[in-house]
């Protein structure tokens, strides 16, 4: 079991021997970021065994995650199911308490806030959940659902609440006549619009989007994504979007962080990551994305990961990806040392001993495959656009 002596020292046990690592808390963070809104530094979450006698194994769901987001920016957390994406979001909002680490929101440390002050900060941070069928109370009308945050925080009177409800519904493309209906009368896309309106009614600065379109039909996904993009431009919103679909990350995000077993393995600007991925796991994920050009799709080499996924217990020695890695599965360095998240000097962070050895194949014409999102009829935002 992993033990900790100080916030920056990790004691990792491997059988009878121990290995001490100095964890670089600044890995993944930008220095002197102008307009920084959210800064997560060394975030960890360990779920302890439950039950009368505490039997079982502790699960290290998040292990030393660090990133920052500027105002008006979108960061996408990408990874397969169980990698810790949603747990990170819940720790930021303190829906679950982080085990260790720092979460700074507009310069205020959230992990130490008492209940009343935390509640006031939650007005500035809202979350859109994955399933619009489960996140809306079926017994309440749409107007009551959207109005509820205003009632809870008691920020305006009844007349102003009604005005804001109507304003938010119109903002997300829903008419006032729909306000009296209940959620069962709407499609999945309309329900997600209602959930977005409920978040916006408090005028938040940060919106956490947990798989906001994964439960929707493909034809509706682009509509919701375009709505989120226009709202970000109009209201100067900041997004932390959690996805497993790389096409959505390419369309919606300015920067992308790839997670594997609770740790960031690659973090870069969207264009850099999709044009030149350096971590073998990122390359394998991109190789699985459908390409709309049949000729390019036939010529592209599909990278199928082999091996078993290690348990998220924190007891893995060496690189946690090595059992499935096409590059490092038989290399001694990968077996012995856990690679640190390091920067290449251009804002591209990679946790790999041999970055760039595995590459995406290119077509016979020498051009890279077309952007992933073209098959959805959408155009990615330009980097830096808000």
N, C-alpha and C positions, 0 to 999 in steps of 0.2 A: 504494500500500500504506500502511496506517495505521501510524504510528510513535508512540512514547510517550516523553515526556521525563521524566515523574514520575508517581506513582500517581494524581494528581488532575488531570493535564493531558493532553488528547488532541489530537494533531495530525492533522487529517483532510485528506487530499490530494484535490483535485479538479482533474485536469489539471495545469497549470503553477502553479496557485495553491494556497495552503494556508489553512485556517481553524482557529484555536485555540479550543477550548472548555474551560471549566472544568467538570468533571464533579462533580456534587453527590453525594457518596458516601452521604449520609444519606437520599436520596430513596427512599421506600418503607419506611423504618424508623420504628418508634414510639419516642418518647422516654420513658425511664424505665419500660419495660415490666416489670411485676412478674412474676416467675416465668419470665423469658426462658430458653429452653433452647437455641434455635438462632438464630444471627444471621449472615446472609450479606450481605456488603457489597462492592459493586463487583466481583462475580465475572465473570471473563472466561475464555473458552477459545477459542484459535485453533488449528486443525489445519493444520499446515504441509504443503506438498507433499511427497509421498513419492517415492522413486526415487533412482537413482544420481546424477542431476544436479539433483535438486530442482525439476524443471520442474512447472509448473502454478500454480494460484492458491490462496493460503491461504484457508481457510474460517473465518469468525468465527461459531462455533456459539452462543456465549453472549457477550453484549456489555453488561457493566455492570449485572448483575442484583443487586438488593438486596431482602431481605425478612427478617422475623423470625417466630418461632413461640414462643408461650408453652407452658408445660407443660399437658398435657391438651387442647391445641388442635389443630385440623386445618386445614391450608392446602392448597388444591387449586391445582396448576399446570395451566392449561387452554390448549390451542392445537392447531392443525392439525399434522399430521405434519411433522417437520423443523424445528420452531420452537425446539428446544433443551431441551425438558423433561427428557428422560432424561439428557442431557449434564450438566445442572445437578445431578441426583441423583448421578451418577457422580463429579462433581467434589467434592461434599460428602463422599462416602465415600472419596474419593481412589482410586477405581478407575481414573480418569484424572486426571492432574495438572492443576490449573487454571493458566492462563497468568498470571493476576493476580487479586487480590482477597483478601478475608478471609472465613474460615469459623470462627465462634466457636461451640463446643459447650459449654454450661454454663461459659462464661467462658474456655475453653481454645482457643487458636488451633490449628486442625487442620492448616493448610497448612504449618506449620513443624515438625510432630512427626516425630521419627525413627521408624523402622520398628517397634521394640519397643513404644514408647508408643502409636503409632497402633493397633497390634494390640489393646492392652488397651482402647482407646476404642471399637473396633469391637464389643466385647461389648455396649456400650450403644447401638449403632446397627445396626439390621438392615434388610434389604431383602427385599421380596416381589416377585419378577419377574413379568413379564406372562404368560408361557406356562408353565403348570404341567406340560405335557408335556415341555418341554425343561429345566426347572430341577431336576428330580428324576432321580437316577441310576437307570436301569432295572435295574441289576444288584444294587441294595441293597434290603433289606427296609425297611418303614416305620420300624420301631424303630431300625435302623441310621442311617437318614437323619436322624431327629429327634435321635438321640444324638450324631451326628458333631460338632456345634459344641462340645458338652461335652468330647469327646475332644481336639479341636484346642486348646482353651483350658485343658484340664486343671484344671478348677476343683473337681471333686468326684470321689469314688471310684465304683467300679462299681455298688454297691448304690444309691447316691444317683442315679446316672445313670438306672438302670432306673426308679426311682420317679418321677423328673421326666419321663421319656418317657411313662409311663402317665398322669401328671397332665396333661401338655400335650395328649395325644390326647383325653382326656375333655373337656378345656376347649374344644376346637374341635369337639366333637360326634362323635367317633369312638371305637369300642369297643376294648378291649384285644385282642380276638380279631383285629382287623385288623392288629395290629403285625407279624405274621409274613409278611404278604403283600407283594408287590412292586407298584410303581406301575401296571403295566399292568392290574392287577385293579380299578382304581378309575376312576370317572367324572372329568370335568374339575373339577367342584366339589369332589369329595373330594380330588383331588390338590392343589388350592389350599389346602384346609384343612390338609393335611399340610405344605405349604410354610409356612403361617402358624405351625403348631406348631413347626417347626424354628426359626423366628425367635424365638418366645417362650420357648424352653427356656433361653435365657441371661438372661432377665429384662431385656430392653432398655428404654430410656426413649423412644427415637425409632424409629419404624417408617416406612420409605420404601416406599410402595406404588406400583409402576410398572405402571400399567394393570392392576390386580389382577383385574378381572372382564371385560375386553374379549374374552378368549378363551373365555368361558363362554356357555352358552345364557341367554337372557333370563330364563327361569324360575328359573335357578340364581343369577343375579346378585344378586337381592334377598336371598337366603339368606346369601350371603357378605358382603354389605354390612351386613346386620343383625348377623352374627357379629362383624364388625370394630367396629361401634358398641358392642355389649355388652362386648367385650373392652376397649375404650377406657375405658368407665365402670368396669369391675371392676378393671383394672390401672393406671389413670391413665396410659395411653399417650398419646404425642404422635405425630400422623400428618403426613407430607408425602405427599399423594396426587397422582399424575400421571394425568391423564385427558384424553381428547378429547371425551368425552360430557358435555355440560353438565348433563344430568339427574342423573348420578352426582355431579357437583360440588355441585349444589344439595342433594342428599340428605345427602352425607357431610361437607361442609366447613363450617367456621365463617367462613373468609375465602377469597377466590378471587383468584388472580392470572392475568391473561390475557396470554399471550406471543405475540409476533409477530416472527419472524426474530431470535430470540435476545435479545429485550429485552421487559421488562414494559411493556405499554401501558395497563393498567388494573388496579388493586388495591383491593379494598374488602371490607367485610363482605358475607357472602352475601346477606342480605336487600336491602342497598342496591344491589348490583350487578345482581341479577335484577329488582328493581322499577324501577330507574332507571339503566340503563347509559348511560355518557356517551361512550365511545369508539365511533366508527363501526364498527370491527372487531368489538367486542363485540355491538353491536346486530345486525350482520349474522349473527353466529353464533347469537344467540338467535332470529332470525327463521327459521332453518332447522330449529329443534327441533320435532318433531311435537307437536300439541296434541290431547288426547283429546276435545275438544268439536268435532264437525264444523262446527257453525254458526260458532264463533269461528275455526276453521281456514280456512273459506271467506272470511271477511271480512278476515283478516290479510293484510297485504302482505308478500310474500316478497322479501327484498333479495338479489339475485344480484350477487356481486362480479365486476366485469369487469377486464380488463387482465392484465398478466403479473406474476408473482412475481419480484422482483429477486433477483439472486444474493447469497448470504450472504458477501460478500467484505469488507464494511466500506467500500466505495468509493461507496456511495449518497449523493448530496447531498440535503439536505432531509429531509422525512419519508419514511421507508422504506415507508409504507403508501399514499402518495399516488397511485401508479399504479392502485390498485384502489379508492380511496376515493370514495364518492359525494359527499362533502362538499368535499374539498380537492384533487381531481385537477387542477382548472384554476385554482387560487389560487396567486399568486406567493409568498406567505408560506410555504406548504407546500413549494414547490419550492426555496426558498432556505434555510430554517431547519429543523433537526431539533428537534422539540418535546421539551422536558425533562419528566421525570416530576414533576408538581407536585400538591400536595394542595389540596383545596377547603375545608379547615378542619374537616372532619368525618371525617377518616380515609379519605377516598375519593381515591385517587391516579389521575391521568390524564396520559397523554403525548399531548396533542392541542392544536392551536392553536384549534380551534373545538369544544370539548366540548359535547355535548348538542344539537347542531343536528340530528342524525339520531335519530329516536325510533321505538320500537316502536309499531305501530298498536294501538288498543284496540277493543273490541267496540262495537256500537251502544248497548249499555246503559251504556257509560261505564266498565266495569270492565276491568281488565287481564286478559290470558289467565290461566287457572288455572296453579298450580304445575306445573313440567315433570315432576316425578316421579310425579304421580298415575297416569299411565298404567302405571306399574310396580307399583302397589299398595303404595307405601311412603310414609312420612310423614317429612318432613325433621326433623333435630334442631333444637332451639331454639338460637339464638345464645348462646354461653357455656356450653352444656351439654357435659359431658365424658363 
